[in-house]
């Protein structure tokens, strides 16, 4: 069930499991080193492609954008830059 929060963000609850999909397992990385997948738009659809080896049982970690990063207080920018 979706819900608009007081700060203007929209949150979707991934429960109940019979009404959700596998994207509930895709999370945001805490830093640029953890990112292991990217969203790839193609013909009006979005595919997820790994950008490094992901061991079985590991989370897929996708950067959801700078605004979401600000919300989480994380930055995708390499510390050397």
BELHUCOR-V69458 format. One record per pair of residues at least 12 apart in sequence whose ideal C-beta (glycine too) atoms are under 10 Angstrom apart, sorted by the first residue. I is the first residue (numbers start at 1). J is the second residue. D is the distance in Angstrom with one decimal. If there is no record, write none. Layout:
[[I J D] [I J D]]
This chain:
[[1 13 5.2] [1 14 9.9] [1 15 8.3] [1 16 9.2] [1 19 8.8] [7 71 7.8] [8 71 9.9] [9 67 8.8] [9 68 8.4] [9 71 6.4] [12 24 8.8] [22 48 9.4] [22 60 9.2] [23 46 9.5] [23 48 8.2] [23 60 9.0] [23 62 9.3] [25 59 6.8] [25 60 6.6] [26 39 9.1] [26 48 6.8] [26 59 7.7] [26 60 4.6] [26 61 7.5] [26 62 5.4] [26 64 9.0] [27 59 5.6] [27 60 7.4] [27 61 5.7] [27 62 7.6] [27 64 9.1] [28 61 6.7] [28 62 6.8] [28 63 6.8] [28 64 5.3] [28 65 9.3] [28 68 6.3] [28 69 7.4] [28 71 9.3] [28 72 6.1] [28 74 7.2] [28 76 9.7] [29 59 9.0] [29 60 9.8] [29 61 4.0] [29 62 7.6] [29 63 6.6] [29 64 9.5] [29 69 9.3] [29 72 9.5] [29 74 7.3] [29 76 8.1] [30 61 8.4] [30 72 8.0] [30 73 9.6] [30 74 5.6] [31 61 9.8] [31 74 6.3] [31 75 7.7] [31 76 8.2] [31 77 9.7] [31 78 9.4] [31 79 8.4] [32 63 8.1] [32 74 8.9] [32 75 7.7] [32 76 5.2] [32 77 7.1] [32 78 5.7] [32 79 8.1] [32 81 9.9] [33 52 9.9] [33 61 9.8] [33 78 9.0] [33 79 9.6] [34 59 8.8] [34 61 5.1] [34 63 9.7] [34 74 9.4] [35 51 7.1] [35 52 8.4] [35 60 9.7] [35 61 5.5] [35 62 7.0] [35 63 5.5] [35 76 7.3] [36 50 5.9] [36 51 6.2] [36 52 5.1] [36 53 8.0] [36 54 5.2] [36 55 9.7] [36 58 7.5] [36 59 8.1] [36 60 6.5] [36 61 5.3] [36 62 8.2] [37 49 6.4] [37 50 5.0] [37 51 6.2] [37 52 8.6] [37 54 7.3] [37 59 9.4] [37 60 4.7] [37 61 6.5] [37 62 5.0] [37 63 9.0] [38 50 8.2] [38 51 5.5] [38 62 6.5] [38 63 7.4] [39 62 6.0] [39 63 8.4] [39 64 8.2] [39 65 9.6] [48 60 6.6] [48 62 6.6] [49 62 9.8] [50 62 9.9] [63 76 5.3] [64 76 9.9]]
